[in-house]
Amino acid sequence: MTGAGAILFVDDDATLREAVVSTLETGGYRVWAASDGQAALELYRAHRSEIDVIVSDVLMPKLDGRGLYDAVRQQDPTVRFVFSTGEGVRAAALLETLEADVPILAKPWTLGAFMRAIGTSTQSAAVSGVDPVKRRLGPTPLRAFAARNRTAEANR
């Protein structure tokens, strides 16, 4: 899926959502984005045949990530899903009965971890230790977002 594919990205953090969408689009991916599970479910229904993977936050308004997962899996039990969360205990309670093959990314995650979770790492990258996405994309909005967050944390 390197440089091609379609991702539905769901997160209620607008800054993160915009950075991820911009980064993925720069890398050649088609991306749909939603701020909550209900909006994501509507996008999924409209573009079901085009979406390769759904990456969703866990705790969101209207419909949480687990509710989205369950609704999507009722329509298609084979859809690829990745969860992303910064909430430990509360998210764990929602996710404890997931199938073992559903990746869960702990925030803050790196671009490399994100790309591996959605299935885009290549054998050459694993051998060389160089993330091909990082090499291909160069500076990205996602890296800028991460840098701003590190600065904000340091200033607290």
For each residue, the residues with C-beta under 8 A, 3 or more apart:
1: 4 5 29 52 118 119 120
2: 120 122 132 133
3: 27 28 29 136
4: 1 28 29
5: 1 29 30 52 53 120
6: 29 30 31 32 47 50 51 52 53
7: 24 29 30 31 32 51 52 53 54 55 118
8: 31 32 33 34 40 43 44 47 51 53 54 55 56
9: 17 20 21 24 31 32 33 34 55 56
10: 33 34 35 36 37 39 40 54 55 56 57 60 65 68
11: 16 17 20 33 35 56 57 60 84
12: 17 35 36 57 60 61
13: 16 17 57
14: 17 18 35
15: 18 19 145
16: 11 13 19 20 145
17: 9 11 12 13 14 20 21 33 35
18: 14 15 21 22 33 141
19: 15 16 22 23 140 141 142 144 145
20: 9 11 16 17 23 24 31 33 114 142
21: 9 17 18 24 25 31 33
22: 18 19 25 26 140 141 142
23: 19 20 26 27 111 137 140 141 142
24: 7 9 20 21 27 29 31
25: 21 22 28 29 30 31
26: 22 23 137 140
27: 3 23 24 133 136 137
28: 3 4 25
29: 1 3 4 5 6 7 24 25
30: 5 6 7 25 50
31: 6 7 8 9 20 21 24 25
32: 6 7 8 9 43 47 51
33: 8 9 10 11 17 18 20 21
34: 8 9 10 37 39 40 42 43
35: 10 11 12 14 17 39 60 61
36: 10 12 39 40 60 61 62 63
37: 10 34 40 41 56 60 62 63 64 65 67 68 71
38: 41 42 62 63
39: 10 34 35 36 42 43 62
40: 8 10 34 36 37 43 44 54 56 63 68
41: 37 38 44 45 63 68 71 72
42: 34 38 39 45 46
43: 8 32 34 39 40 46 47
44: 8 40 41 47 48 51 54 72 75
45: 41 42 48 75
46: 42 43
47: 6 8 32 43 44 50 51
48: 44 45 51 75 76
49:
50: 6 30 47
51: 6 7 8 32 44 47 48 54 79
52: 1 5 6 7 80
53: 5 6 7 8 79 80 81 82 118 119
54: 7 8 10 40 44 51 68 72 79 80 81 82
55: 7 8 9 10 81 82 83 84 105 114 117 118
56: 8 9 10 11 37 40 60 65 68 69 81 82 83 84
57: 10 11 12 13 60 65 83 84 85
58: 64 65 66 83 84 85 87 90 91 94 95
59: 64 65 85 87 90 91 94
60: 10 11 12 35 36 37 56 57 63 64 65
61: 12 35 36
62: 36 37 38 39
63: 36 37 38 40 41 60 67 68 71
64: 37 58 59 60 67 68 94
65: 10 37 56 57 58 59 60 68 69 83 85 94
66: 58 69 70 94 95
67: 37 63 64 70 71
68: 10 37 40 41 54 56 63 64 65 71 72
69: 56 65 66 72 73 81 83 98 102
70: 66 67 73 74
71: 37 41 63 67 68 74 75
72: 41 44 54 68 69 75 76 79 81
73: 69 70 76 77 79 81
74: 70 71 77
75: 44 45 48 71 72 79
76: 48 72 73 79
77: 73 74
78:
79: 51 53 54 72 73 75 76
80: 52 53 54 118 119
81: 53 54 55 56 69 72 73 102
82: 53 54 55 56 102 103 104 105 117 118
83: 55 56 57 58 65 69 91 95 98 102 103 104 105
84: 11 55 56 57 58 104 105 107 109 114
85: 57 58 59 65 88 91 95 104 105 106 107
86: 106 107 108
87: 58 59 90 91
88: 85 91 92
89: 92 93
90: 58 59 87 93 94
91: 58 59 83 85 87 88 94 95
92: 88 89 95 96
93: 89 90 96
94: 58 59 64 65 66 90 91
95: 58 66 83 85 91 92 98 104
96: 92 93
97:
98: 69 83 95 102 104
99: 102
100:
101:
102: 69 81 82 83 98 99
103: 82 83 117
104: 82 83 84 85 95 98
105: 55 82 83 84 85 109 113 114 117
106: 85 86 109
107: 84 85 86
108: 86 146 149
109: 84 105 106 113 114 117
110: 113 114 146
111: 23 114 115 131 133 134 137 140 142 143
112: 115 116 121 131 133 134
113: 105 109 110 116 117
114: 20 55 84 105 109 110 111 117 118
115: 111 112 118 120 121 131 133
116: 112 113 119 120 121
117: 55 82 103 105 109 113 114
118: 1 7 53 55 80 82 114 115
119: 1 53 80 116
120: 1 2 5 115 116 133
121: 112 115 116 125 126 131 132
122: 2 125 126 132
123: 126 127
124: 127 128 132
125: 121 122 128 129 130 131 132
126: 121 122 123 129
127: 123 124
128: 124 125
129: 125 126
130: 125 134 135
131: 111 112 115 121 125 134 135
132: 2 121 122 124 125 135 136
133: 2 27 111 112 115 120 136 137
134: 111 112 130 131 137 138
135: 130 131 132 138
136: 3 27 132 133
137: 23 26 27 111 133 134 140
138: 134 135
139: 143 144
140: 19 22 23 26 111 137 143 144
141: 18 19 22 23 144 145
142: 19 20 22 23 111 145 146
143: 111 139 140 146 147
144: 19 139 140 141 147 148
145: 15 16 19 141 142 148 149
146: 108 110 142 143 149 150
147: 143 144 150 151
148: 144 145 151 152
149: 108 145 146 152 153
150: 146 147 153 154
151: 147 148 154 155
152: 148 149 155 156
153: 149 150 156
154: 150 151
155: 151 152
156: 152 153
